[in-house]
Amino acid sequence: MKELNACKNCHLLTEKDTCPVCSTPTSKRWRGVIIILDPSRSEIAKKINISKPGKYALKVQ
C-alpha cells in the first residue's frame, strides 16, 4: 500500500501528489484521521467544512 498524503487545503487523504478534489499540492506531514460517511448529517464535518465523504487528516503541515 502506498503512503497517504494529505491535501494542504481540504485535508483529504490521497495517494497522489495533487489533491483530486481541489488540485492543491499534498503533504506527507499530517496527523489524525477522520472518516466522514455522510457530511450532511455529521456535526464534525460541518465544523471543519467538509462537504464530500472520505478520509481526512485532522492536522496538515
C-alpha positions in Angstrom: 0.0 0.0 0.0 1.2 3.4 -0.9 1.8 6.1 1.7 -1.1 8.5 2.1 -0.6 12.3 1.6 -3.0 15.0 2.9 -4.2 18.0 0.9 -2.9 21.2 2.3 -6.2 22.9 1.6 -9.1 20.5 2.2 -7.2 17.8 4.2 -8.4 14.9 2.0 -6.1 11.9 2.3 -4.9 10.6 -1.1 -2.0 8.6 -2.6 -1.5 11.3 -5.2 0.9 14.4 -5.1 -2.0 16.7 -6.0 -5.5 16.7 -4.5 -8.1 15.2 -6.8 -10.8 17.5 -5.3 -9.2 20.9 -5.2 -5.9 20.5 -7.2 -3.8 21.7 -4.3 -0.4 20.1 -3.5 -0.4 17.4 -0.8 1.9 16.9 2.2 3.4 13.8 3.7 3.3 15.6 7.1 -0.1 15.1 8.7 -1.7 13.8 11.9 -5.0 12.2 12.9 -7.7 10.6 10.7 -11.4 11.3 10.4 -13.7 9.3 8.1 -16.8 11.1 7.0 -19.5 8.9 5.6 -22.5 11.4 5.4 -21.3 15.0 5.5 -24.8 16.4 5.6 -25.6 14.6 8.8 -22.2 15.0 10.5 -21.7 17.8 13.0 -18.0 17.3 12.8 -18.0 17.7 9.0 -19.9 20.9 9.4 -17.5 22.3 11.9 -14.4 21.6 9.7 -16.2 22.5 6.4 -16.2 19.0 4.8 -18.8 18.5 2.1 -17.7 15.2 0.5 -17.4 11.8 2.1 -13.9 10.4 2.5 -10.8 10.1 4.7 -9.4 13.4 6.1 -6.4 14.4 8.1 -7.1 16.5 11.2 -3.8 18.4 11.0 -1.6 19.1 8.0 1.8 20.8 7.9 
